[in-house]
Amino acid sequence: MGPGATRATASAAVEAVLASIRQATAESGDKLHIAHFGTFQRTERSARQGYDINTGTMRPLPARQVLAFTPTKSLLP
């Protein structure tokens, strides 16, 4: 994919990479390390109270799993 790639082609490529990362973290025990880039890791966010800006009230947010990224030192300035 070069500089003349269409938005649709770029979007499809990004979605394919993200799908691969999701699949790899699900199969490999929650962690995926890409050399010279960083580590993707599934973590558990606990249940908590969140503020609903539409009603102005607090409401419970359920526990969920999220994908976190930690860059390698070579990516940091």
C-alpha positions as CSV (number, residue, x, y, z in Angstrom):
1,M,0.0,0.0,0.0
2,G,1.6,3.2,-1.2
3,P,0.9,6.9,-1.0
4,G,-1.9,6.5,-3.6
5,A,-3.9,4.1,-1.5
6,T,-7.6,4.9,-1.1
7,R,-9.3,5.6,2.2
8,A,-11.2,2.3,1.9
9,T,-8.0,0.3,1.3
10,A,-6.3,1.9,4.3
11,S,-9.3,1.3,6.5
12,A,-9.5,-2.3,5.5
13,A,-5.8,-2.7,6.3
14,V,-6.1,-1.1,9.7
15,E,-9.2,-3.3,10.5
16,A,-7.3,-6.4,9.5
17,V,-4.4,-5.6,11.8
18,L,-6.7,-4.8,14.7
19,A,-8.6,-8.1,14.1
20,S,-5.3,-10.0,14.2
21,I,-4.3,-8.3,17.4
22,R,-7.7,-9.1,19.0
23,Q,-7.5,-12.7,17.9
24,A,-3.9,-13.1,19.1
25,T,-4.5,-11.6,22.5
26,A,-7.6,-13.9,22.9
27,E,-5.6,-17.0,22.0
28,S,-2.2,-16.3,23.6
29,G,-3.2,-15.8,27.2
30,D,-3.9,-12.0,27.1
31,K,-0.6,-10.7,25.8
32,L,1.0,-10.0,22.4
33,H,4.5,-8.5,22.0
34,I,5.6,-7.0,18.7
35,A,9.3,-6.4,18.6
36,H,10.4,-2.8,18.3
37,F,6.8,-1.7,18.6
38,G,5.2,-2.6,21.8
39,T,3.0,-4.9,23.8
40,F,-0.8,-5.3,23.6
41,Q,-2.3,-6.8,26.8
42,R,-5.9,-7.6,27.8
43,T,-6.7,-6.2,31.3
44,E,-9.8,-6.3,33.5
45,R,-11.4,-3.0,34.5
46,S,-13.4,-3.4,37.7
47,A,-17.0,-2.3,38.1
48,R,-17.3,1.4,39.2
49,Q,-19.7,4.3,39.3
50,G,-19.8,6.6,36.3
51,Y,-21.4,10.0,35.7
52,D,-24.2,10.1,33.1
53,I,-24.0,13.6,31.5
54,N,-27.5,13.3,30.0
55,T,-29.3,12.9,33.3
56,G,-26.7,14.3,35.7
57,T,-26.8,11.2,37.9
58,M,-24.3,8.5,38.8
59,R,-24.9,5.0,37.4
60,P,-23.1,1.7,37.7
61,L,-20.6,0.7,35.0
62,P,-20.0,-3.0,34.7
63,A,-16.6,-4.8,34.8
64,R,-15.1,-5.3,31.4
65,Q,-12.0,-6.3,29.6
66,V,-10.0,-3.7,27.6
67,L,-7.0,-3.9,25.4
68,A,-4.0,-1.8,26.6
69,F,-0.9,-0.8,24.6
70,T,2.5,-0.2,26.1
71,P,5.1,1.2,23.6
72,T,8.7,0.0,23.5
73,K,11.4,2.5,24.5
74,S,12.4,2.9,20.8
75,L,9.0,4.5,20.1
76,L,9.2,7.0,22.9
77,P,10.9,10.3,22.4
